[in-house]
Amino acid sequence: MLTKGLNHVAVITNDADRLQSFYRDVFDAEIVRDGTEFPDGNGPRLTIIKIGDFAELNVFEIDGNTEADRQVPVFGRGRLDHLALQAASFEAFEEARNRLMDRGAADDFVTDFGPMLSVFFRDPDGLECELCVENPDAQPGVSNPPGTRSARFS
């Protein structure tokens, strides 16, 4: 394979400060850059939020742009339907899940997809997101459909 994974996902927000706070507080993300997109001070605000070794959110706050307000049902949200983050470990998954529930960004449901566990959440802009981790209880060759509750988190 010629790739290592995701480098970045670009999203539009109406409130970059709120989004920075959410990812920093829930996932211990690092704010790498925050300012105008262009060196001359013009253009939209660009925030780069480091969410992993080789993964960033490039967050654009653009005056007058209302795209961040548009959140409709699954597969009807445009070309970017949702964002999935990979937890660093099972313990990190549990900690982030608790932080998400504390903020009201997720409920207690953990999906067991077989090889992977996931919790769905919404960021402060309403973007559907998912936090994933390898399933420590996975059985080789067993996959489960969406909506299968993890017995570990029942």
C-alpha positions in Angstrom: 0.0 0.0 0.0 1.3 3.4 -0.9 -0.6 5.4 1.8 -0.4 5.4 5.6 -4.0 6.7 6.2 -5.7 10.0 6.3 -3.7 13.2 6.3 -6.5 15.7 6.9 -10.2 16.4 6.4 -11.3 19.9 5.6 -14.5 21.1 7.2 -16.4 24.4 7.4 -17.6 25.9 10.7 -19.4 29.0 11.9 -17.4 28.9 15.2 -13.8 27.8 15.1 -13.2 28.6 18.8 -16.0 26.3 19.8 -14.7 23.5 17.5 -11.2 23.9 18.8 -12.4 23.6 22.4 -14.4 20.5 21.6 -11.6 18.5 20.0 -9.0 19.7 22.5 -11.2 18.9 25.5 -12.6 15.6 24.3 -9.6 14.1 22.4 -6.6 16.0 23.7 -6.1 17.3 20.2 -3.5 20.0 19.5 -4.2 23.3 17.8 -1.3 23.6 15.3 -2.4 26.8 13.5 -5.0 29.4 13.9 -5.3 32.5 11.7 -6.0 33.8 8.3 -5.5 31.3 5.4 -3.2 33.6 3.5 0.1 35.2 4.7 -1.1 38.7 3.8 -3.9 38.4 6.4 -6.7 38.0 3.9 -9.0 35.0 3.4 -11.0 32.9 5.7 -9.8 31.8 9.2 -8.0 28.5 9.0 -7.5 26.4 12.1 -5.5 23.2 11.9 -6.3 20.7 14.6 -3.9 17.7 15.0 -6.0 14.6 15.9 -3.3 12.0 15.3 0.2 11.3 14.2 -0.6 11.9 10.5 -4.2 13.3 10.8 -5.6 16.8 11.0 -8.8 18.7 10.7 -8.4 21.7 8.5 -11.2 24.0 9.8 -12.4 27.0 7.8 -14.5 29.8 9.2 -15.7 31.9 6.3 -17.8 35.0 6.9 -21.2 34.6 5.4 -20.8 30.9 4.6 -23.8 28.8 5.9 -22.7 25.3 4.8 -22.0 24.3 8.5 -25.7 24.8 9.2 -26.7 22.1 6.6 -26.9 18.7 8.4 -29.4 16.3 7.1 -29.9 12.5 7.4 -27.2 10.0 6.7 -26.0 9.9 3.0 -27.8 13.2 2.3 -25.2 15.6 3.7 -23.1 16.1 0.6 -19.8 14.7 -0.4 -18.5 14.5 3.2 -21.1 12.4 5.1 -19.2 11.8 8.4 -15.7 11.7 9.9 -14.3 8.7 11.7 -11.5 9.0 14.2 -9.3 6.0 15.3 -8.8 5.8 19.1 -5.1 5.4 20.1 -6.1 2.5 22.4 -9.0 0.8 24.0 -8.4 2.9 27.2 -8.4 6.1 25.1 -11.7 5.0 23.4 -13.3 4.6 26.8 -12.0 7.9 28.1 -13.1 9.8 24.9 -16.5 8.0 25.0 -17.0 9.2 28.6 -16.1 12.8 27.7 -18.4 12.7 24.7 -21.3 11.5 26.9 -20.5 14.1 29.5 -20.8 16.8 26.9 -24.1 15.4 25.5 -22.4 14.7 22.2 -23.0 10.9 22.3 -25.3 8.5 24.0 -24.2 5.3 25.7 -24.6 3.1 22.6 -21.4 1.3 21.3 -21.8 -0.5 18.0 -20.1 -3.9 17.7 -19.2 -4.2 14.0 -17.2 -7.4 14.7 -13.5 -6.4 14.3 -14.3 -2.8 15.3 -16.2 -1.0 18.0 -17.6 2.4 17.4 -19.5 5.2 19.1 -21.2 7.9 17.0 -21.3 11.5 18.1 -22.0 14.9 16.8 -19.5 17.7 17.0 -20.7 21.2 18.0 -21.5 22.1 14.4 -23.7 19.0 14.1 -21.3 17.0 11.9 -21.9 13.3 12.4 -18.7 11.7 13.6 -17.6 8.3 14.8 -14.9 7.1 17.2 -13.5 3.6 16.3 -11.2 1.1 18.1 -10.2 -2.5 17.5 -12.6 -4.8 19.2 -10.8 -6.8 22.0 -13.6 -9.3 21.9 -13.6 -9.8 18.1 -13.9 -13.3 16.7 -12.2 -14.0 13.4 -14.5 -13.8 10.4 -17.5 -12.4 12.4 -18.9 -9.1 11.3 -22.1 -7.5 12.7 -24.5 -5.1 11.0 -25.0 -1.5 12.1 -27.2 -1.3 15.2 -25.5 -4.3 17.0 -24.9 -3.2 20.6 -21.6 -4.2 22.1 -22.1 -6.7 24.9 -19.1 -5.1 26.6 -20.9 -1.8 26.9 -24.5 -3.1 27.6 
